[in-house]
Amino acid sequence: MHSIRCKNCNKLLFKGDFLQVEIKCPRCKRYILISNAFEHPTEIHCGKTKKITHSDKTLHY
């Protein structure tokens, strides 16, 4: 099972296995889109994926 934290404020957002999920962080109010956790779980945890910001409130992992 994977755990996902907000990269802006580090709050735990999600635990589980998934292909794609969009979450709004309740602490900092940013929207976070996370894709392909089954294929690249270590990249999500170690921060090696490229962070792409499409707007001020959306982060893609």
N, CA, C and O atoms as a Tinker XYZ file with bonds, in Angstrom:
   244  protein
     1  N      0.846000   -1.173000    0.000000    73     2
     2  CA     0.000000    0.000000    0.000000    64     1     3
     3  C      0.894000    1.239000    0.000000    63     2     4     5
     4  O      1.901000    1.284000    0.706000    81     3
     5  N      0.526000    2.225000   -0.782000    73     3     6
     6  CA     1.301000    3.455000   -0.912000    64     5     7
     7  C      0.682000    4.547000   -0.054000    63     6     8     9
     8  O     -0.537000    4.612000    0.100000    81     7
     9  N      1.526000    5.400000    0.499000    73     7    10
    10  CA     1.012000    6.576000    1.201000    64     9    11
    11  C      1.495000    7.817000    0.458000    63    10    12    13
    12  O      2.652000    7.894000    0.044000    81    11
    13  N      0.610000    8.775000    0.294000    73    11    14
    14  CA     0.899000    9.992000   -0.454000    64    13    15
    15  C      0.748000   11.185000    0.471000    63    14    16    17
    16  O     -0.260000   11.328000    1.163000    81    15
    17  N      1.772000   12.047000    0.476000    73    15    18
    18  CA     1.751000   13.265000    1.283000    64    17    19
    19  C      1.795000   14.481000    0.372000    63    18    20    21
    20  O      2.352000   14.427000   -0.724000    81    19
    21  N      1.207000   15.571000    0.828000    73    19    22
    22  CA     1.255000   16.827000    0.090000    64    21    23
    23  C      2.703000   17.306000    0.060000    63    22    24    25
    24  O      3.341000   17.417000    1.107000    81    23
    25  N      3.226000   17.588000   -1.133000    73    23    26
    26  CA     4.607000   18.067000   -1.229000    64    25    27
    27  C      4.738000   19.516000   -0.810000    63    26    28    29
    28  O      5.849000   20.011000   -0.623000    81    27
    29  N      3.616000   20.200000   -0.660000    73    27    30
    30  CA     3.647000   21.587000   -0.215000    64    29    31
    31  C      3.735000   21.669000    1.314000    63    30    32    33
    32  O      4.539000   22.436000    1.843000    81    31
    33  N      2.909000   20.880000    2.033000    73    31    34
    34  CA     2.861000   20.987000    3.501000    64    33    35
    35  C      3.127000   19.666000    4.220000    63    34    36    37
    36  O      3.168000   19.653000    5.450000    81    35
    37  N      3.312000   18.545000    3.500000    73    35    38
    38  CA     3.653000   17.227000    4.016000    64    37    39
    39  C      2.516000   16.519000    4.764000    63    38    40    41
    40  O      2.779000   15.537000    5.458000    81    39
    41  N      1.286000   16.970000    4.651000    73    39    42
    42  CA     0.150000   16.311000    5.296000    64    41    43
    43  C     -0.154000   15.006000    4.563000    63    42    44    45
    44  O     -0.133000   14.966000    3.333000    81    43
    45  N     -0.439000   13.924000    5.324000    73    43    46
    46  CA    -0.833000   12.652000    4.732000    64    45    47
    47  C     -2.187000   12.819000    4.054000    63    46    48    49
    48  O     -3.157000   13.242000    4.684000    81    47
    49  N     -2.248000   12.484000    2.769000    73    47    50
    50  CA    -3.465000   12.681000    1.990000    64    49    51
    51  C     -4.175000   11.390000    1.638000    63    50    52    53
    52  O     -5.403000   11.363000    1.558000    81    51
    53  N     -3.414000   10.302000    1.422000    73    51    54
    54  CA    -4.006000    9.106000    0.849000    64    53    55
    55  C     -3.135000    7.901000    1.146000    63    54    56    57
    56  O     -1.908000    7.987000    1.094000    81    55
    57  N     -3.767000    6.774000    1.460000    73    55    58
    58  CA    -3.090000    5.485000    1.549000    64    57    59
    59  C     -3.874000    4.511000    0.695000    63    58    60    61
    60  O     -5.102000    4.468000    0.768000    81    59
    61  N     -3.173000    3.725000   -0.117000    73    59    62
    62  CA    -3.849000    2.733000   -0.934000    64    61    63
    63  C     -3.127000    2.474000   -2.236000    63    62    64    65
    64  O     -2.051000    3.018000   -2.486000    81    63
    65  N     -3.736000    1.628000   -3.073000    73    63    66
    66  CA    -3.217000    1.303000   -4.396000    64    65    67
    67  C     -4.186000    1.857000   -5.432000    63    66    68    69
    68  O     -5.401000    1.725000   -5.280000    81    67
    69  N     -3.656000    2.478000   -6.484000    73    67    70
    70  CA    -4.498000    3.171000   -7.449000    64    69    71
    71  C     -3.742000    3.401000   -8.746000    63    70    72    73
    72  O     -2.518000    3.271000   -8.788000    81    71
    73  N     -4.464000    3.740000   -9.800000    73    71    74
    74  CA    -3.845000    4.131000  -11.068000    64    73    75
    75  C     -3.771000    5.637000  -11.197000    63    74    76    77
    76  O     -2.768000    6.168000  -11.673000    81    75
    77  N     -4.825000    6.340000  -10.778000    73    75    78
    78  CA    -4.818000    7.805000  -10.829000    64    77    79
    79  C     -5.808000    8.329000   -9.795000    63    78    80    81
    80  O     -6.894000    7.774000   -9.627000    81    79
    81  N     -5.427000    9.397000   -9.108000    73    79    82
    82  CA    -6.307000   10.015000   -8.119000    64    81    83
    83  C     -6.026000   11.518000   -8.073000    63    82    84    85
    84  O     -4.881000   11.946000   -8.219000    81    83
    85  N     -7.076000   12.312000   -7.869000    73    83    86
    86  CA    -6.920000   13.751000   -7.668000    64    85    87
    87  C     -7.402000   14.062000   -6.259000    63    86    88    89
    88  O     -8.496000   13.657000   -5.866000    81    87
    89  N     -6.580000   14.783000   -5.501000    73    87    90
    90  CA    -6.850000   15.067000   -4.098000    64    89    91
    91  C     -6.701000   16.561000   -3.863000    63    90    92    93
    92  O     -5.843000   17.208000   -4.463000    81    91
    93  N     -7.539000   17.107000   -2.987000    73    91    94
    94  CA    -7.359000   18.487000   -2.533000    64    93    95
    95  C     -6.846000   18.416000   -1.100000    63    94    96    97
    96  O     -7.498000   17.843000   -0.227000    81    95
    97  N     -5.677000   18.999000   -0.863000    73    95    98
    98  CA    -5.090000   18.986000    0.471000    64    97    99
    99  C     -5.950000   19.865000    1.386000    63    98   100   101
   100  O     -6.156000   21.042000    1.090000    81    99
   101  N     -6.452000   19.310000    2.488000    73    99   102
   102  CA    -7.287000   20.105000    3.386000    64   101   103
   103  C     -6.507000   21.177000    4.140000    63   102   104   105
   104  O     -7.092000   22.144000    4.627000    81   103
   105  N     -5.203000   21.012000    4.239000    73   103   106
   106  CA    -4.396000   21.978000    4.979000    64   105   107
   107  C     -4.027000   23.186000    4.125000    63   106   108   109
   108  O     -4.291000   24.322000    4.520000    81   107
   109  N     -3.418000   22.957000    2.956000    73   107   110
   110  CA    -2.929000   24.082000    2.143000    64   109   111
   111  C     -3.824000   24.382000    0.942000    63   110   112   113
   112  O     -3.573000   25.348000    0.222000    81   111
   113  N     -4.868000   23.573000    0.708000    73   111   114
   114  CA    -5.884000   23.794000   -0.332000    64   113   115
   115  C     -5.386000   23.603000   -1.761000    63   114   116   117
   116  O     -6.043000   24.057000   -2.698000    81   115
   117  N     -4.250000   22.949000   -1.955000    73   115   118
   118  CA    -3.756000   22.680000   -3.306000    64   117   119
   119  C     -4.403000   21.402000   -3.832000    63   118   120   121
   120  O     -4.669000   20.469000   -3.075000    81   119
   121  N     -4.652000   21.373000   -5.151000    73   119   122
   122  CA    -5.129000   20.175000   -5.821000    64   121   123
   123  C     -3.910000   19.397000   -6.307000    63   122   124   125
   124  O     -2.972000   19.978000   -6.852000    81   123
   125  N     -3.929000   18.081000   -6.107000    73   123   126
   126  CA    -2.794000   17.240000   -6.460000    64   125   127
   127  C     -3.302000   16.083000   -7.317000    63   126   128   129
   128  O     -4.209000   15.360000   -6.904000    81   127
   129  N     -2.727000   15.902000   -8.502000    73   127   130
   130  CA    -3.064000   14.802000   -9.389000    64   129   131
   131  C     -1.903000   13.821000   -9.377000    63   130   132   133
   132  O     -0.774000   14.180000   -9.711000    81   131
   133  N     -2.183000   12.575000   -8.990000    73   131   134
   134  CA    -1.149000   11.550000   -8.888000    64   133   135
   135  C     -1.528000   10.425000   -9.841000    63   134   136   137
   136  O     -2.653000    9.925000   -9.799000    81   135
   137  N     -0.591000   10.024000  -10.704000    73   135   138
   138  CA    -0.862000    9.002000  -11.716000    64   137   139
   139  C      0.126000    7.855000  -11.609000    63   138   140   141
   140  O      1.264000    8.043000  -11.180000    81   139
   141  N     -0.314000    6.663000  -12.003000    73   139   142
   142  CA     0.528000    5.478000  -12.181000    64   141   143
   143  C      1.296000    5.072000  -10.937000    63   142   144   145
   144  O      2.484000    4.761000  -11.032000    81   143
   145  N      0.669000    5.064000   -9.790000    73   143   146
   146  CA     1.364000    4.653000   -8.571000    64   145   147
   147  C      1.726000    3.174000   -8.604000    63   146   148   149
   148  O      2.694000    2.775000   -7.957000    81   147
   149  N      0.978000    2.345000   -9.340000    73   147   150
   150  CA     1.331000    0.937000   -9.463000    64   149   151
   151  C      2.661000    0.764000  -10.186000    63   150   152   153
   152  O      3.441000   -0.128000   -9.856000    81   151
   153  N      2.915000    1.618000  -11.171000    73   151   154
   154  CA     4.103000    1.458000  -12.002000    64   153   155
   155  C      5.351000    2.089000  -11.396000    63   154   156   157
   156  O      6.451000    1.585000  -11.621000    81   155
   157  N      5.219000    3.180000  -10.631000    73   155   158
   158  CA     6.385000    3.902000  -10.141000    64   157   159
   159  C      6.254000    4.294000   -8.666000    63   158   160   161
   160  O      6.379000    5.477000   -8.348000    81   159
   161  N      6.008000    3.349000   -7.755000    73   159   162
   162  CA     5.788000    3.742000   -6.360000    64   161   163
   163  C      7.003000    4.372000   -5.696000    63   162   164   165
   164  O      6.832000    5.264000   -4.865000    81   163
   165  N      8.219000    3.954000   -6.023000    73   163   166
   166  CA     9.395000    4.521000   -5.366000    64   165   167
   167  C      9.644000    5.953000   -5.796000    63   166   168   169
   168  O     10.159000    6.749000   -5.010000    81   167
   169  N      9.292000    6.300000   -7.023000    73   167   170
   170  CA     9.491000    7.673000   -7.476000    64   169   171
   171  C      8.583000    8.637000   -6.738000    63   170   172   173
   172  O      8.973000    9.777000   -6.487000    81   171
   173  N      7.384000    8.208000   -6.386000    73   171   174
   174  CA     6.472000    9.079000   -5.648000    64   173   175
   175  C      7.026000    9.347000   -4.253000    63   174   176   177
   176  O      6.971000   10.479000   -3.772000    81   175
   177  N      7.558000    8.315000   -3.600000    73   175   178
   178  CA     8.038000    8.476000   -2.233000    64   177   179
   179  C      9.364000    9.221000   -2.142000    63   178   180   181
   180  O      9.580000    9.972000   -1.191000    81   179
   181  N     10.252000    9.032000   -3.106000    73   179   182
   182  CA    11.569000    9.652000   -2.992000    64   181   183
   183  C     11.652000   11.013000   -3.678000    63   182   184   185
   184  O     12.685000   11.677000   -3.587000    81   183
   185  N     10.599000   11.441000   -4.357000    73   183   186
   186  CA    10.581000   12.773000   -4.957000    64   185   187
   187  C     11.350000   12.890000   -6.259000    63   186   188   189
   188  O     11.692000   14.001000   -6.665000    81   187
   189  N     11.635000   11.771000   -6.931000    73   187   190
   190  CA    12.407000   11.824000   -8.166000    64   189   191
   191  C     11.557000   12.135000   -9.393000    63   190   192   193
   192  O     12.101000   12.383000  -10.469000    81   191
   193  N     10.237000   12.127000   -9.250000    73   191   194
   194  CA     9.410000   12.453000  -10.408000    64   193   195
   195  C      9.439000   13.944000  -10.658000    63   194   196   197
   196  O      9.655000   14.738000   -9.742000    81   195
   197  N      9.222000   14.312000  -11.893000    73   195   198
   198  CA     9.216000   15.721000  -12.265000    64   197   199
   199  C      7.885000   16.340000  -11.849000    63   198   200   201
   200  O      6.821000   15.832000  -12.201000    81   199
   201  N      7.949000   17.423000  -11.107000    73   199   202
   202  CA     6.752000   18.115000  -10.666000    64   201   203
   203  C      6.375000   19.152000  -11.716000    63   202   204   205
   204  O      7.181000   20.016000  -12.062000    81   203
   205  N      5.153000   19.064000  -12.220000    73   203   206
   206  CA     4.670000   19.987000  -13.239000    64   205   207
   207  C      3.510000   20.768000  -12.645000    63   206   208   209
   208  O      2.539000   20.175000  -12.176000    81   207
   209  N      3.600000   22.076000  -12.661000    73   207   210
   210  CA     2.531000   22.909000  -12.140000    64   209   211
   211  C      1.797000   23.542000  -13.309000    63   210   212   213
   212  O      2.369000   24.336000  -14.056000    81   211
   213  N      0.526000   23.185000  -13.465000    73   211   214
   214  CA    -0.290000   23.751000  -14.534000    64   213   215
   215  C     -1.014000   25.006000  -14.091000    63   214   216   217
   216  O     -1.404000   25.824000  -14.924000    81   215
   217  N     -1.196000   25.168000  -12.800000    73   215   218
   218  CA    -1.758000   26.398000  -12.241000    64   217   219
   219  C     -1.203000   26.540000  -10.832000    63   218   220   221
   220  O     -0.505000   25.646000  -10.355000    81   219
   221  N     -1.493000   27.623000  -10.170000    73   219   222
   222  CA    -0.975000   27.840000   -8.824000    64   221   223
   223  C     -1.515000   26.831000   -7.823000    63   222   224   225
   224  O     -0.903000   26.626000   -6.775000    81   223
   225  N     -2.637000   26.200000   -8.115000    73   223   226
   226  CA    -3.252000   25.305000   -7.148000    64   225   227
   227  C     -3.285000   23.848000   -7.588000    63   226   228   229
   228  O     -3.956000   23.049000   -6.935000    81   227
   229  N     -2.602000   23.460000   -8.655000    73   227   230
   230  CA    -2.593000   22.072000   -9.090000    64   229   231
   231  C     -1.160000   21.582000   -9.236000    63   230   232   233
   232  O     -0.361000   22.184000   -9.953000    81   231
   233  N     -0.838000   20.488000   -8.556000    73   231   234
   234  CA     0.474000   19.856000   -8.667000    64   233   235
   235  C      0.279000   18.486000   -9.284000    63   234   236   237
   236  O     -0.642000   17.767000   -8.898000    81   235
   237  N      1.123000   18.105000  -10.231000    73   235   238
   238  CA     1.087000   16.787000  -10.851000    64   237   239
   239  C      2.338000   16.036000  -10.426000    63   238   240   241
   240  O      3.434000   16.594000  -10.436000    81   239
   241  N      2.178000   14.779000  -10.056000    73   239   242
   242  CA     3.306000   13.942000   -9.643000    64   241   243
   243  C      3.524000   12.875000  -10.670000    63   242   244
   244  O      4.428000   12.053000  -10.524000    81   243
